[in-house]
Amino acid sequence: MFYSAIVDGDSFKGDKDQLFNDLIYKAMEQVKASRVPCDVCDAMDHTGATCRYRGKEFQPEWLQKRVTQKNLVDGDKPKVAINQKSPPLEPVSANSSRSS
C-alpha cells in the first residue's frame, strides 16, 4: 500500500499518525469535490450541463427513439396524475430524519 511504502521507509522521521490522517483527509476532500450534485435534478452522476431533464437535445439518440416509440403507442400525455410537488431546495441526505 502507498501509505506503508512512505511510512515504513527508514528515511521518514515525522509523526506517522499525522501523515496517515493527512493522507486520508486529502483523499476524502478529493472524493467530496468530485461528487457535486446536478443543479437541475440533484442526481450525483452528472452535472446540470448534461442533465437529460433539460430537454430532448440533452438526451442521447437511443433515448429519444425510445421516448418517441413509447409516445406513439401510449400518447404523449400522462394518464395518471404526476406528483407536482417541487423537490426540496437542499438535497435530503440518506441519513436525514426528514420524511417525504
KOLSEVO-438787 format. One record per residue (C-alpha): residue in one letter; x, y, z. Coordinates in steps of 0.05 Angstrom, whole numbers, plus 32768, in hexadecimal, padded with zeros to 4 digits. Layout:
N
REC rest   px   py   pz
REC    A    X    Y    Z
...
END
This chain:
100
REC rest   px   py   pz
REC    M 8000 8000 8000
REC    F 8016 8047 7FF1
REC    Y 8012 805C 803B
REC    S 803E 8024 8054
REC    A 8071 8031 801D
REC    I 8079 8078 8036
REC    V 8075 806C 8081
REC    D 809D 802C 8086
REC    G 80D9 804A 8064
REC    D 8116 8057 8090
REC    S 811B 809E 8076
REC    F 80D8 80B5 8092
REC    K 80E1 80D9 80D5
REC    G 809C 80FC 80DD
REC    D 805E 80E9 8104
REC    K 8042 80AB 80E1
REC    D 7FFC 80B5 80FD
REC    Q 7FF9 80FD 80E5
REC    L 8011 80E9 80A0
REC    F 7FDB 80B3 809C
REC    N 7FA6 80E5 80B2
REC    D 7FBD 8117 807E
REC    L 7FBB 80E3 8046
REC    I 7F75 80CD 805A
REC    Y 7F5C 8115 8060
REC    K 7F77 8127 801B
REC    A 7F58 80E9 7FFC
REC    M 7F15 80F8 801B
REC    E 7F17 8140 8003
REC    Q 7F25 8129 7FBC
REC    V 7EEA 80F9 7FBD
REC    K 7EBD 812F 7FD9
REC    A 7ED2 8161 7FA5
REC    S 7EC5 8131 7F6C
REC    R 7E7E 8121 7F83
REC    V 7E57 8161 7F76
REC    P 7E0C 8156 7F6B
REC    C 7DEA 816C 7F2B
REC    D 7DCB 81B1 7F35
REC    V 7D8E 819C 7F0D
REC    C 7D79 8158 7F2A
REC    D 7DA9 814D 7F64
REC    A 7DC5 810C 7F47
REC    M 7E0D 80FD 7F58
REC    D 7E22 80DD 7F16
REC    H 7E22 811B 7EE9
REC    T 7E22 8167 7EEA
REC    G 7DED 8199 7ED5
REC    A 7E12 81A4 7E93
REC    T 7E00 815D 7E7C
REC    C 7DBF 8150 7EA2
REC    R 7D8C 8129 7E78
REC    Y 7D53 814E 7E99
REC    R 7D67 818E 7E75
REC    G 7D47 8175 7E35
REC    K 7D4C 8149 7DF8
REC    E 7D8D 8167 7DE0
REC    F 7DAF 8150 7E20
REC    Q 7D99 8107 7E17
REC    P 7DC0 80D3 7DF1
REC    E 7DA2 80BC 7DAF
REC    W 7D8F 8077 7DC9
REC    L 7D66 8096 7E01
REC    Q 7D43 80C6 7DD1
REC    K 7D2F 808B 7DA6
REC    R 7D13 8064 7DE1
REC    V 7CEB 80A0 7DF9
REC    T 7CCF 80AD 7DB4
REC    Q 7CBB 8064 7DAC
REC    K 7C9A 8061 7DF0
REC    N 7C74 80A2 7DE3
REC    L 7C5A 8087 7DA1
REC    V 7C3D 804B 7DC5
REC    D 7C24 806B 7E06
REC    G 7C1E 80B5 7DF3
REC    D 7C48 80EE 7E0A
REC    K 7C1D 8104 7E45
REC    P 7C1D 80E0 7E89
REC    K 7BDE 80B7 7E98
REC    V 7BED 80B9 7EE3
REC    A 7BF7 80F9 7F09
REC    I 7C41 8106 7F15
REC    N 7C5D 8121 7F56
REC    Q 7C61 816C 7F4D
REC    K 7C83 8178 7F90
REC    S 7CC6 819A 7F85
REC    P 7D04 817A 7FA3
REC    P 7D25 8199 7FE0
REC    L 7D56 81D1 7FD2
REC    E 7D8C 81AA 7FF6
REC    P 7D98 8161 7FE6
REC    V 7D7F 8135 801F
REC    S 7DB6 8107 8038
REC    A 7DAA 80BD 803F
REC    N 7DB2 80BF 808B
REC    S 7D84 80FA 8094
REC    S 7D48 80F5 80C3
REC    R 7D1E 811E 8093
REC    S 7CE7 80F6 8072
REC    S 7CC8 8103 802E
END
